[in-house]
Amino acid sequence: MPRVFVSIGSNVDREENIRGAVESLTRRFGPLNLSTVYETKSVGFEGEDFFNLVVGFDSSESIEAIRTELHRIEDMHGRKREGVSRFSARTLDLDLILYGDVVDPAANLPHPDILRYAFVLGPLAELAPNLAHPVKGVPYHTLWQQTFADGGGLRRQSFRF
C-alpha cells in the first residue's frame, strides 16, 4: 500500500480551514501523520501569510480517487477555481505531492513544488527525513539542508488540532 503525502495550505480563515482539512482527511483516509504547522509569506502575490503543513497516510486508493477527494474537500471549504491565478489567496489548497515512489510527470508526481518551496520540502523532511526523493534519490532531510539551510522563511506555529 503506497504512502501518500499531501501538502496543505491556507491563508483565508487559516486555522478553521486547516483543522477542517485535517478532520476531513482523517475521516476519509484514517490516521494521519502530521508535520508541524508553519507560517510563511505568500509567494507570487501580496496577501496574508499562509499556514502550511504536510500530512502522510497509507492508501490503496488510486491517484485519481485521492485527487478527486482533495478537490472535494477544497470545495467544501470554499475554494474558488474559476479565473483565479495560481498565485492568489486560498481558503484551502491540498496538493498530492507523493504517491509511494511513483514517478509520473503527467500526474505531477513527485510534485515539483517539493524541490521548489520551503513550505513543502520543510514539512515533508520533518515527516519523512530518510525517505529518498524518487527522482533525485536523495533523502528529504538532505535536500532540505542543501536547499534551505537558512530555514526557508518557515515560522513554527503552536497549532492544536
Secondary structure, DSSP 8 states (H G I E B T S, - for coil): --EEEEEEEESSSHHHHHHHHHHHHHHHH---EE--EEEE--SSS----EEEEEEEEE--S-HHHHHHHHHHHHHHTT---TT--SSS--S-EEEEEEETT--BGGGTBS-THHHH-HHHHHHHHHH-TT-B-TTT--BHHHHHHHH-TT-TT-EEE----
